[in-house]
Amino acid sequence: MAGQTGPRAADRTLEVLELVAGSPSPVPAKALARSLGCALSTAYTLLAPLTERGYLVRTDGGYALGYQVSALHRAFQRQMGLTDSIDGVLARMRHATRASANYVAYQGDGLVIADVRTVAADGDQRPDLTVGVDPRSHAYAHGKIALAAAGPAARRRYLEQPGLRRFTPHTIASVERLDEELRRIRRTGVALDVEEARPGLACLAAPVLGTDGSVIGSVSLAVRPEELRARRHQLIAAVKQAAQAAAPIHRP
């Protein structure tokens, strides 16, 4: 690839993959070249190894994700312990509580959301969960679980970027108040948020522990604030039980 070798070439190749993944339909090579700001011949050079290895496939309408992406996703799920049993745990919790049930898997320092699973019915309240670093972590129950489990350096990085932004009048925007909240979460094993991330939404979450005792994820419920006030003890018991059920079984 003329003028591009090593890390730069790898970066552009990954950019192609992300552009195709982010499109709802196949992407023509000319459109990719325009998005990348490169010549069409360069776009084809980037596309060739991705197509040959099965990460992309060429269709009549352009390029789409290939079969190898599915294989990567299955491998990722195995490494993260995201088995079908978690879906069963969420379904049972949804049935028992009549609330939206969610599982969030953490990666790295715990402040990166690696995967999300939700079991909900039409009309259920549910948080807007996305993978990556969520700037609303201090406002959501599942994010508070991650912050409570993270080391001091990781928490400091979060406080510096993106910081304690206020999303509603109820959002905790003080480091002192957040520290107090995180201590309470570590003591009780459950995190709550009541209209801190979004008006009309209340969530509660409990940590899922790995075989080494570290926090690898969390299970949570999303309800209306009045439901949390009326059924607080039942919902807390349900989310703690589900977190224990979602934990991987250690097999020596």
Accessible surface in RSA format (square Angstrom, percent):
REM  Atomic radii and reference values for relative SASA: ProtOr
REM  Chains: A
REM  Algorithm: Lee & Richards
REM  Probe-radius: 1.40
REM  Slices: 20
REM RES _ NUM      All-atoms   Total-Side   Main-Chain    Non-polar    All polar
REM                ABS   REL    ABS   REL    ABS   REL    ABS   REL    ABS   REL
RES MET A   1    73.27  37.9  18.20  12.0  55.07 131.1  25.65  21.8  47.62  63.1
RES ALA A   2   104.84  96.4  69.27 106.9  35.57  80.9  81.44 114.7  23.40  62.0
RES GLY A   3    86.63 106.8   0.00   N/A  86.63 106.8  44.81 123.0  41.82  93.7
RES GLN A   4    30.37  17.0  27.61  20.2   2.75   6.6   8.90  18.9  21.47  16.3
RES THR A   5   109.27  77.7  96.94  98.3  12.33  29.4  66.94  89.9  42.33  64.0
RES GLY A   6    47.29  58.3   0.00   N/A  47.29  58.3  34.79  95.5  12.49  28.0
RES PRO A   7   119.73  87.3 107.93  98.4  11.80  42.9 115.28  95.2   4.45  27.7
RES ARG A   8   118.07  49.6 112.09  57.1   5.98  14.2  49.28  67.3  68.79  41.7
RES ALA A   9    18.55  17.1  18.41  28.4   0.14   0.3  18.55  26.1   0.00   0.0
RES ALA A  10    55.18  50.7  46.83  72.3   8.34  19.0  54.15  76.3   1.03   2.7
RES ASP A  11    76.62  53.7  71.97  71.6   4.65  11.0  17.87  42.1  58.75  58.6
RES ARG A  12    14.22   6.0  14.22   7.2   0.00   0.0   1.34   1.8  12.88   7.8
RES THR A  13    27.59  19.6  27.59  28.0   0.00   0.0  18.74  25.2   8.85  13.4
RES LEU A  14   101.92  56.8 101.82  72.8   0.10   0.3 101.82  71.5   0.10   0.3
RES GLU A  15    62.53  35.9  61.42  46.5   1.11   2.7  20.57  39.8  41.96  34.3
RES VAL A  16     0.70   0.5   0.70   0.6   0.00   0.0   0.70   0.6   0.00   0.0
RES LEU A  17    36.24  20.2  36.24  25.9   0.00   0.0  36.24  25.5   0.00   0.0
RES GLU A  18   120.37  69.1 109.95  83.2  10.42  24.8  45.54  88.1  74.83  61.1
RES LEU A  19    60.74  33.8  51.72  37.0   9.02  22.7  54.93  38.6   5.81  15.6
RES VAL A  20     6.11   4.0   1.57   1.4   4.54  10.9   1.57   1.4   4.54  12.3
RES ALA A  21    57.54  52.9  31.61  48.8  25.93  59.0  32.12  45.2  25.41  67.3
RES GLY A  22    67.38  83.1   0.00   N/A  67.38  83.1  36.45 100.0  30.93  69.3
RES SER A  23    37.91  32.0  18.01  24.0  19.91  45.9  13.67  29.1  24.25  34.0
RES PRO A  24   141.86 103.4  96.37  87.9  45.49 165.4 110.07  90.9  31.79 197.6
RES SER A  25    65.21  55.1  57.25  76.4   7.96  18.3  38.93  82.9  26.28  36.8
RES PRO A  26    53.03  38.6  42.20  38.5  10.83  39.4  43.37  35.8   9.66  60.0
RES VAL A  27    18.38  12.1  17.67  16.0   0.71   1.7  18.38  16.0   0.00   0.0
RES PRO A  28    65.62  47.8  63.96  58.3   1.67   6.1  65.62  54.2   0.00   0.0
RES ALA A  29     8.10   7.4   3.31   5.1   4.79  10.9   3.31   4.7   4.79  12.7
RES LYS A  30   135.06  65.9 132.76  81.5   2.30   5.5  76.34  68.7  58.72  62.5
RES ALA A  31    22.84  21.0  21.19  32.7   1.65   3.7  21.49  30.3   1.34   3.6
RES LEU A  32     1.49   0.8   1.37   1.0   0.12   0.3   1.49   1.0   0.00   0.0
RES ALA A  33     6.59   6.1   6.20   9.6   0.39   0.9   6.25   8.8   0.34   0.9
RES ARG A  34   176.79  74.2 150.28  76.6  26.52  63.1  80.42 109.9  96.38  58.4
RES SER A  35    73.77  62.3  36.03  48.1  37.75  87.0  17.61  37.5  56.17  78.7
RES LEU A  36    18.59  10.4   0.02   0.0  18.57  46.7   1.94   1.4  16.65  44.8
RES GLY A  37    70.84  87.4   0.00   N/A  70.84  87.4  36.34  99.7  34.50  77.3
RES CYS A  38    29.03  22.0   6.58   7.3  22.45  52.8  16.83  42.6  12.21  13.2
RES ALA A  39    60.79  55.9  43.44  67.0  17.35  39.5  54.49  76.7   6.30  16.7
RES LEU A  40    64.60  36.0  57.33  41.0   7.28  18.3  57.33  40.3   7.28  19.6
RES SER A  41    79.28  67.0  69.08  92.2  10.20  23.5  53.95 114.9  25.33  35.5
RES THR A  42    28.23  20.1  25.53  25.9   2.71   6.5   4.69   6.3  23.54  35.6
RES ALA A  43     0.43   0.4   0.39   0.6   0.04   0.1   0.43   0.6   0.00   0.0
RES TYR A  44    84.67  39.5  80.74  45.9   3.93  10.2  58.74  44.1  25.93  32.0
RES THR A  45    62.52  44.5  52.44  53.2  10.08  24.0  34.32  46.1  28.20  42.6
RES LEU A  46     0.66   0.4   0.08   0.1   0.58   1.5   0.66   0.5   0.00   0.0
RES LEU A  47     1.76   1.0   1.76   1.3   0.00   0.0   1.76   1.2   0.00   0.0
RES ALA A  48    44.03  40.5  35.36  54.6   8.68  19.7  43.96  61.9   0.08   0.2
RES PRO A  49    53.53  39.0  52.42  47.8   1.10   4.0  53.50  44.2   0.03   0.2
RES LEU A  50    14.46   8.1  14.26  10.2   0.21   0.5  14.36  10.1   0.10   0.3
RES THR A  51    49.32  35.1  38.98  39.5  10.33  24.6  38.33  51.5  10.98  16.6
RES GLU A  52   143.30  82.3 106.15  80.3  37.15  88.4  48.72  94.2  94.58  77.2
RES ARG A  53   167.46  70.3 154.35  78.7  13.10  31.2  40.49  55.3 126.97  77.0
RES GLY A  54     4.08   5.0   0.00   N/A   4.08   5.0   4.08  11.2   0.00   0.0
RES TYR A  55    48.81  22.8  48.81  27.8   0.00   0.0  19.02  14.3  29.78  36.7
RES LEU A  56     2.84   1.6   0.00   0.0   2.84   7.1   0.00   0.0   2.84   7.7
RES VAL A  57    68.99  45.4  68.24  61.8   0.75   1.8  68.99  59.9   0.00   0.0
RES ARG A  58   149.74  62.9 126.94  64.7  22.81  54.3  35.19  48.1 114.55  69.4
RES THR A  59    56.39  40.1  38.72  39.3  17.66  42.1  48.09  64.6   8.30  12.5
RES ASP A  60   165.73 116.1 122.83 122.3  42.90 101.4  45.03 106.0 120.70 120.4
RES GLY A  61    44.38  54.7   0.00   N/A  44.38  54.7  33.13  90.9  11.25  25.2
RES GLY A  62     8.60  10.6   0.00   N/A   8.60  10.6   8.13  22.3   0.47   1.1
RES TYR A  63    10.67   5.0  10.67   6.1   0.00   0.0   3.24   2.4   7.43   9.2
RES ALA A  64    26.16  24.1  24.32  37.5   1.84   4.2  26.16  36.8   0.00   0.0
RES LEU A  65    74.08  41.3  54.14  38.7  19.93  50.1  54.14  38.0  19.93  53.6
RES GLY A  66    11.24  13.9   0.00   N/A  11.24  13.9   6.07  16.7   5.17  11.6
RES TYR A  67   159.19  74.3 143.37  81.6  15.82  41.2 119.97  90.2  39.22  48.4
RES GLN A  68    49.66  27.8  49.66  36.3   0.00   0.0   2.88   6.1  46.78  35.5
RES VAL A  69    41.88  27.6  41.46  37.5   0.42   1.0  41.46  36.0   0.42   1.1
RES SER A  70    54.65  46.2  47.62  63.5   7.03  16.2  33.59  71.5  21.06  29.5
RES ALA A  71    31.35  28.8  25.77  39.8   5.58  12.7  26.70  37.6   4.65  12.3
RES LEU A  72    93.92  52.3  89.84  64.3   4.07  10.2  90.68  63.7   3.24   8.7
RES HIS A  73    85.85  46.9  81.21  56.4   4.64  11.9  57.59  59.4  28.26  32.9
RES ARG A  74   128.39  53.9 126.84  64.7   1.55   3.7  55.13  75.4  73.25  44.4
RES ALA A  75    26.72  24.6  26.32  40.6   0.40   0.9  26.46  37.3   0.26   0.7
RES PHE A  76    52.26  26.1  48.47  30.0   3.78   9.8  51.67  31.3   0.59   1.7
RES GLN A  77    42.18  23.6  41.62  30.4   0.57   1.4   5.13  10.9  37.06  28.1
RES ARG A  78   173.59  72.9 147.47  75.2  26.12  62.2  78.66 107.5  94.93  57.5
RES GLN A  79   157.05  87.8 118.39  86.5  38.67  92.1  41.41  88.1 115.65  87.7
RES MET A  80    30.89  16.0  19.87  13.2  11.01  26.2  12.04  10.2  18.85  25.0
RES GLY A  81    34.14  42.1   0.00   N/A  34.14  42.1  23.22  63.7  10.92  24.5
RES LEU A  82     6.98   3.9   0.00   0.0   6.97  17.5   0.17   0.1   6.81  18.3
RES THR A  83    74.58  53.0  68.16  69.1   6.42  15.3  69.63  93.5   4.95   7.5
RES ASP A  84   121.06  84.8 110.99 110.5  10.06  23.8  36.72  86.4  84.34  84.1
RES SER A  85    72.21  61.0  57.87  77.2  14.34  33.0  53.52 114.0  18.69  26.2
RES ILE A  86     3.26   1.9   3.26   2.4   0.00   0.0   3.26   2.3   0.00   0.0
RES ASP A  87    56.22  39.4  54.67  54.4   1.55   3.7  26.87  63.2  29.36  29.3
RES GLY A  88    24.77  30.5   0.00   N/A  24.77  30.5  24.08  66.1   0.69   1.5
RES VAL A  89     7.11   4.7   5.28   4.8   1.83   4.4   5.94   5.2   1.17   3.2
RES LEU A  90     0.07   0.0   0.07   0.1   0.00   0.0   0.07   0.1   0.00   0.0
RES ALA A  91    47.13  43.3  42.16  65.1   4.97  11.3  43.02  60.6   4.11  10.9
RES ARG A  92   149.16  62.6 142.19  72.5   6.97  16.6  77.31 105.7  71.86  43.5
RES MET A  93     8.22   4.3   2.46   1.6   5.75  13.7   7.65   6.5   0.57   0.8
RES ARG A  94    47.04  19.8  47.04  24.0   0.00   0.0  14.13  19.3  32.91  19.9
RES HIS A  95   155.27  84.9 139.89  97.2  15.38  39.3  92.32  95.1  62.95  73.3
RES ALA A  96    59.60  54.8  41.53  64.1  18.07  41.1  49.37  69.5  10.24  27.1
RES THR A  97     0.20   0.1   0.20   0.2   0.00   0.0   0.20   0.3   0.00   0.0
RES ARG A  98   153.23  64.3 140.57  71.7  12.66  30.1  60.74  83.0  92.49  56.1
RES ALA A  99     3.10   2.9   0.03   0.0   3.07   7.0   3.10   4.4   0.00   0.0
RES SER A 100     0.08   0.1   0.00   0.0   0.08   0.2   0.00   0.0   0.08   0.1
RES ALA A 101     0.00   0.0   0.00   0.0   0.00   0.0   0.00   0.0   0.00   0.0
RES ASN A 102     0.97   0.7   0.85   0.8   0.12   0.3   0.00   0.0   0.97   0.9
RES TYR A 103     3.58   1.7   3.56   2.0   0.01   0.0   0.66   0.5   2.92   3.6
RES VAL A 104     0.56   0.4   0.56   0.5   0.00   0.0   0.56   0.5   0.00   0.0
RES ALA A 105     0.48   0.4   0.48   0.7   0.00   0.0   0.48   0.7   0.00   0.0
RES TYR A 106    11.61   5.4   4.39   2.5   7.22  18.8   4.65   3.5   6.96   8.6
RES GLN A 107    82.84  46.3  76.82  56.1   6.02  14.3  28.60  60.9  54.24  41.1
RES GLY A 108    77.95  96.1   0.00   N/A  77.95  96.1  41.66 114.3  36.29  81.3
RES ASP A 109    61.16  42.8  36.57  36.4  24.59  58.2  32.90  77.4  28.26  28.2
RES GLY A 110    13.34  16.5   0.00   N/A  13.34  16.5  13.07  35.9   0.27   0.6
RES LEU A 111    13.23   7.4   9.03   6.5   4.20  10.6  11.43   8.0   1.80   4.8
RES VAL A 112    50.78  33.4  50.78  46.0   0.00   0.0  50.78  44.1   0.00   0.0
RES ILE A 113     8.81   5.0   7.09   5.3   1.73   4.2   7.09   5.1   1.73   4.7
RES ALA A 114    14.32  13.2   0.13   0.2  14.19  32.3   4.89   6.9   9.43  25.0
RES ASP A 115    21.89  15.3  21.78  21.7   0.12   0.3   0.26   0.6  21.64  21.6
RES VAL A 116    40.08  26.4  18.67  16.9  21.41  51.6  18.80  16.3  21.28  57.7
RES ARG A 117    33.13  13.9  27.99  14.3   5.14  12.2  21.45  29.3  11.67   7.1
RES THR A 118    60.12  42.8  28.01  28.4  32.11  76.5  20.50  27.5  39.62  59.9
RES VAL A 119    41.95  27.6  38.57  34.9   3.38   8.1  41.95  36.4   0.00   0.0
RES ALA A 120    35.82  32.9   1.06   1.6  34.77  79.1   1.95   2.7  33.88  89.7
RES ALA A 121    40.90  37.6  32.60  50.3   8.30  18.9  40.90  57.6   0.00   0.0
RES ASP A 122   149.41 104.7 120.99 120.4  28.43  67.2  40.92  96.3 108.50 108.2
RES GLY A 123    71.18  87.8   0.00   N/A  71.18  87.8  42.98 118.0  28.20  63.2
RES ASP A 124    29.25  20.5  12.85  12.8  16.40  38.8   3.71   8.7  25.55  25.5
RES GLN A 125    32.43  18.1  27.26  19.9   5.17  12.3   5.29  11.3  27.14  20.6
RES ARG A 126   101.69  42.7  98.26  50.1   3.43   8.2  40.90  55.9  60.79  36.8
RES PRO A 127     9.54   7.0   0.61   0.6   8.93  32.5   0.61   0.5   8.93  55.5
RES ASP A 128    80.82  56.6  74.62  74.3   6.20  14.7  23.42  55.1  57.40  57.2
RES LEU A 129    26.75  14.9   4.00   2.9  22.76  57.2   4.00   2.8  22.76  61.2
RES THR A 130    75.11  53.4  69.57  70.5   5.54  13.2  58.38  78.4  16.73  25.3
RES VAL A 131    98.36  64.7  79.88  72.3  18.48  44.5  79.88  69.4  18.48  50.1
RES GLY A 132    27.02  33.3   0.00   N/A  27.02  33.3  26.01  71.4   1.01   2.3
RES VAL A 133    86.48  56.9  61.54  55.7  24.95  60.1  61.74  53.6  24.75  67.1
RES ASP A 134     3.97   2.8   0.73   0.7   3.25   7.7   3.46   8.2   0.51   0.5
RES PRO A 135    45.48  33.1  45.46  41.4   0.02   0.1  45.48  37.5   0.00   0.0
RES ARG A 136    47.85  20.1  47.85  24.4   0.00   0.0  19.15  26.2  28.70  17.4
RES SER A 137     7.10   6.0   6.87   9.2   0.24   0.5   0.25   0.5   6.86   9.6
RES HIS A 138     0.00   0.0   0.00   0.0   0.00   0.0   0.00   0.0   0.00   0.0
RES ALA A 139     0.00   0.0   0.00   0.0   0.00   0.0   0.00   0.0   0.00   0.0
RES TYR A 140     1.99   0.9   1.99   1.1   0.00   0.0   0.10   0.1   1.89   2.3
RES ALA A 141     0.03   0.0   0.01   0.0   0.02   0.1   0.01   0.0   0.02   0.1
RES HIS A 142     4.39   2.4   4.23   2.9   0.16   0.4   1.17   1.2   3.23   3.8
RES GLY A 143     2.19   2.7   0.00   N/A   2.19   2.7   2.19   6.0   0.00   0.0
RES LYS A 144     0.00   0.0   0.00   0.0   0.00   0.0   0.00   0.0   0.00   0.0
RES ILE A 145     3.92   2.2   2.69   2.0   1.23   3.0   2.72   2.0   1.20   3.3
RES ALA A 146     4.53   4.2   3.25   5.0   1.28   2.9   4.18   5.9   0.35   0.9
RES LEU A 147     1.17   0.7   1.17   0.8   0.00   0.0   1.17   0.8   0.00   0.0
RES ALA A 148     6.91   6.3   3.48   5.4   3.42   7.8   3.48   4.9   3.42   9.1
RES ALA A 149    52.79  48.5  14.58  22.5  38.21  86.9  24.78  34.9  28.01  74.2
RES ALA A 150     8.39   7.7   0.00   0.0   8.39  19.1   4.18   5.9   4.20  11.1
RES GLY A 151    37.23  45.9   0.00   N/A  37.23  45.9  28.23  77.5   9.00  20.2
RES PRO A 152    95.30  69.5  91.06  83.0   4.24  15.4  92.97  76.8   2.33  14.5
RES ALA A 153    46.48  42.7  44.75  69.1   1.72   3.9  44.75  63.0   1.72   4.6
RES ALA A 154     5.87   5.4   4.51   7.0   1.36   3.1   4.51   6.3   1.36   3.6
RES ARG A 155    49.68  20.9  49.66  25.3   0.01   0.0   8.61  11.8  41.07  24.9
RES ARG A 156   129.98  54.6 128.45  65.5   1.53   3.6  48.05  65.7  81.92  49.7
RES ARG A 157   126.53  53.1 123.43  62.9   3.10   7.4  68.88  94.1  57.65  34.9
RES TYR A 158     5.23   2.4   1.56   0.9   3.67   9.5   4.85   3.6   0.38   0.5
RES LEU A 159    52.61  29.3  37.24  26.6  15.37  38.6  37.36  26.2  15.24  41.0
RES GLU A 160   125.50  72.1  95.00  71.9  30.50  72.6  46.91  90.7  78.59  64.2
RES GLN A 161   141.84  79.3 130.91  95.7  10.93  26.0  53.63 114.2  88.21  66.9
RES PRO A 162    36.95  26.9  17.76  16.2  19.19  69.8  18.91  15.6  18.04 112.1
RES GLY A 163    10.02  12.4   0.00   N/A  10.02  12.4  10.02  27.5   0.00   0.0
RES LEU A 164    31.09  17.3   8.86   6.3  22.23  55.9   9.80   6.9  21.29  57.3
RES ARG A 165   126.56  53.1 119.80  61.1   6.76  16.1  43.79  59.8  82.77  50.2
RES ARG A 166   143.43  60.2 112.16  57.2  31.27  74.4  46.80  64.0  96.63  58.6
RES PHE A 167    57.77  28.9  23.76  14.7  34.01  88.5  30.09  18.2  27.69  79.2
RES THR A 168     8.51   6.1   1.38   1.4   7.13  17.0   8.48  11.4   0.03   0.0
RES PRO A 169   117.44  85.6  92.65  84.5  24.79  90.1  97.68  80.6  19.76 122.8
RES HIS A 170   101.87  55.7  90.14  62.7  11.73  30.0  56.95  58.7  44.91  52.3
RES THR A 171     0.59   0.4   0.00   0.0   0.59   1.4   0.00   0.0   0.59   0.9
RES ILE A 172     5.29   3.0   5.29   3.9   0.00   0.0   5.29   3.8   0.00   0.0
RES ALA A 173    37.94  34.9  13.25  20.4  24.69  56.2  13.76  19.4  24.18  64.0
RES SER A 174    39.16  33.1  33.57  44.8   5.59  12.9  32.21  68.6   6.95   9.7
RES VAL A 175    63.64  41.9  61.47  55.6   2.17   5.2  61.47  53.4   2.17   5.9
RES GLU A 176   129.58  74.4 122.21  92.5   7.37  17.6  69.47 134.4  60.11  49.1
RES ARG A 177   133.16  55.9 128.78  65.6   4.39  10.4  49.95  68.3  83.21  50.4
RES LEU A 178     3.85   2.1   3.85   2.8   0.00   0.0   3.85   2.7   0.00   0.0
RES ASP A 179    54.04  37.9  52.80  52.6   1.24   2.9  11.79  27.7  42.25  42.1
RES GLU A 180   109.74  63.0 108.39  82.0   1.34   3.2  30.81  59.6  78.93  64.4
RES GLU A 181    30.18  17.3  27.69  21.0   2.49   5.9   3.52   6.8  26.66  21.8
RES LEU A 182     2.05   1.1   2.05   1.5   0.00   0.0   2.05   1.4   0.00   0.0
RES ARG A 183   130.80  54.9 126.60  64.5   4.20  10.0  53.21  72.7  77.59  47.0
RES ARG A 184    57.54  24.2  57.54  29.3   0.00   0.0  43.82  59.9  13.72   8.3
RES ILE A 185     5.38   3.1   4.49   3.3   0.89   2.2   4.49   3.2   0.89   2.4
RES ARG A 186   123.35  51.8  88.47  45.1  34.88  83.0  62.47  85.4  60.88  36.9
RES ARG A 187   176.95  74.3 139.83  71.3  37.12  88.4  78.22 106.9  98.72  59.8
RES THR A 188    49.86  35.5  36.11  36.6  13.75  32.8  43.81  58.8   6.06   9.2
RES GLY A 189    25.16  31.0   0.00   N/A  25.16  31.0  22.54  61.8   2.62   5.9
RES VAL A 190     7.13   4.7   7.13   6.5   0.00   0.0   7.13   6.2   0.00   0.0
RES ALA A 191     0.00   0.0   0.00   0.0   0.00   0.0   0.00   0.0   0.00   0.0
RES LEU A 192    17.02   9.5  15.94  11.4   1.08   2.7  15.94  11.2   1.08   2.9
RES ASP A 193     1.25   0.9   0.39   0.4   0.86   2.0   0.86   2.0   0.39   0.4
RES VAL A 194    51.66  34.0  47.95  43.4   3.72   9.0  47.95  41.7   3.72  10.1
RES GLU A 195    43.40  24.9  43.40  32.8   0.00   0.0   1.52   2.9  41.87  34.2
RES GLU A 196    18.79  10.8  18.79  14.2   0.00   0.0   3.06   5.9  15.72  12.8
RES ALA A 197    13.01  12.0   0.12   0.2  12.89  29.3   0.12   0.2  12.89  34.1
RES ARG A 198    87.36  36.7  86.82  44.3   0.54   1.3  48.73  66.6  38.63  23.4
RES PRO A 199    98.36  71.7  83.61  76.2  14.75  53.6  84.37  69.7  13.99  86.9
RES GLY A 200    26.11  32.2   0.00   N/A  26.11  32.2  25.11  68.9   1.00   2.2
RES LEU A 201     0.61   0.3   0.27   0.2   0.34   0.9   0.27   0.2   0.34   0.9
RES ALA A 202     0.00   0.0   0.00   0.0   0.00   0.0   0.00   0.0   0.00   0.0
RES CYS A 203     3.40   2.6   3.40   3.8   0.00   0.0   1.87   4.7   1.53   1.6
RES LEU A 204     0.00   0.0   0.00   0.0   0.00   0.0   0.00   0.0   0.00   0.0
RES ALA A 205     0.00   0.0   0.00   0.0   0.00   0.0   0.00   0.0   0.00   0.0
RES ALA A 206     1.81   1.7   1.81   2.8   0.00   0.0   1.81   2.5   0.00   0.0
RES PRO A 207    36.05  26.3  28.46  25.9   7.59  27.6  28.46  23.5   7.59  47.2
RES VAL A 208     0.19   0.1   0.09   0.1   0.10   0.2   0.19   0.2   0.00   0.0
RES LEU A 209    82.12  45.7  79.16  56.6   2.96   7.4  79.16  55.6   2.96   8.0
RES GLY A 210    12.28  15.1   0.00   N/A  12.28  15.1   4.46  12.2   7.81  17.5
RES THR A 211    83.18  59.2  44.25  44.9  38.92  92.8  21.21  28.5  61.97  93.7
RES ASP A 212   119.07  83.4  78.89  78.5  40.18  95.0  50.62 119.1  68.45  68.3
RES GLY A 213    46.79  57.7   0.00   N/A  46.79  57.7  27.18  74.6  19.61  43.9
RES SER A 214    54.00  45.6  43.53  58.1  10.47  24.1  44.97  95.8   9.03  12.7
RES VAL A 215    38.11  25.1  18.17  16.5  19.93  48.0  18.17  15.8  19.93  54.1
RES ILE A 216    48.47  27.6  45.60  34.0   2.87   6.9  47.73  34.4   0.74   2.0
RES GLY A 217     0.00   0.0   0.00   N/A   0.00   0.0   0.00   0.0   0.00   0.0
RES SER A 218     0.41   0.3   0.06   0.1   0.35   0.8   0.00   0.0   0.41   0.6
RES VAL A 219     0.21   0.1   0.21   0.2   0.00   0.0   0.21   0.2   0.00   0.0
RES SER A 220     2.69   2.3   2.67   3.6   0.02   0.1   1.38   2.9   1.31   1.8
RES LEU A 221     0.20   0.1   0.00   0.0   0.20   0.5   0.13   0.1   0.07   0.2
RES ALA A 222     1.29   1.2   0.09   0.1   1.20   2.7   0.09   0.1   1.20   3.2
RES VAL A 223     2.63   1.7   0.91   0.8   1.72   4.1   2.63   2.3   0.00   0.0
RES ARG A 224   106.07  44.5 106.07  54.1   0.00   0.0  17.46  23.9  88.61  53.7
RES PRO A 225     8.87   6.5   8.72   7.9   0.16   0.6   8.72   7.2   0.16   1.0
RES GLU A 226    94.47  54.2  90.15  68.2   4.32  10.3  50.46  97.6  44.01  35.9
RES GLU A 227    56.88  32.7  54.00  40.9   2.87   6.8  26.88  52.0  30.00  24.5
RES LEU A 228     3.25   1.8   3.21   2.3   0.03   0.1   3.21   2.3   0.03   0.1
RES ARG A 229   165.84  69.6 136.35  69.5  29.50  70.2  76.25 104.2  89.59  54.3
RES ALA A 230    86.17  79.2  44.79  69.1  41.38  94.1  55.43  78.1  30.74  81.4
RES ARG A 231    40.75  17.1  35.11  17.9   5.64  13.4  35.38  48.4   5.37   3.3
RES ARG A 232   103.37  43.4 101.23  51.6   2.14   5.1  23.63  32.3  79.74  48.3
RES HIS A 233   150.72  82.4 144.02 100.1   6.70  17.1 101.66 104.8  49.07  57.1
RES GLN A 234    80.73  45.1  68.48  50.0  12.26  29.2  49.56 105.5  31.17  23.6
RES LEU A 235     0.00   0.0   0.00   0.0   0.00   0.0   0.00   0.0   0.00   0.0
RES ILE A 236    29.46  16.8  29.46  21.9   0.00   0.0  29.46  21.2   0.00   0.0
RES ALA A 237    61.28  56.3  51.36  79.3   9.91  22.6  57.44  80.9   3.84  10.2
RES ALA A 238    18.14  16.7  11.02  17.0   7.12  16.2  15.66  22.0   2.49   6.6
RES VAL A 239     0.00   0.0   0.00   0.0   0.00   0.0   0.00   0.0   0.00   0.0
RES LYS A 240    80.78  39.4  78.64  48.2   2.15   5.1  41.59  37.4  39.19  41.7
RES GLN A 241   128.40  71.8 124.38  90.9   4.02   9.6  36.35  77.4  92.05  69.8
RES ALA A 242     7.35   6.8   3.39   5.2   3.96   9.0   7.04   9.9   0.32   0.8
RES ALA A 243     5.33   4.9   4.03   6.2   1.30   3.0   4.30   6.1   1.03   2.7
RES GLN A 244   147.30  82.4 127.84  93.4  19.46  46.3  45.32  96.5 101.98  77.3
RES ALA A 245    58.83  54.1  27.23  42.0  31.60  71.9  39.09  55.0  19.74  52.3
RES ALA A 246    10.68   9.8   0.00   0.0  10.68  24.3   1.75   2.5   8.94  23.7
RES ALA A 247    30.27  27.8  20.60  31.8   9.66  22.0  20.60  29.0   9.66  25.6
RES PRO A 248    59.71  43.5  36.91  33.6  22.80  82.9  48.17  39.8  11.54  71.7
RES ILE A 249   125.14  71.2 107.40  80.0  17.74  42.8 111.09  80.0  14.05  38.1
RES HIS A 250   122.74  67.1 103.33  71.8  19.42  49.7  80.61  83.1  42.14  49.0
RES ARG A 251   182.71  76.7 157.45  80.3  25.25  60.1  65.33  89.3 117.37  71.1
RES PRO A 252   159.00 115.9  92.05  83.9  66.94 243.3 126.24 104.2  32.76 203.6
END  Absolute sums over single chains surface
CHAIN  1 A    13240.3      10395.7       2844.6       7452.1       5788.2
END  Absolute sums over all chains
TOTAL         13240.3      10395.7       2844.6       7452.1       5788.2
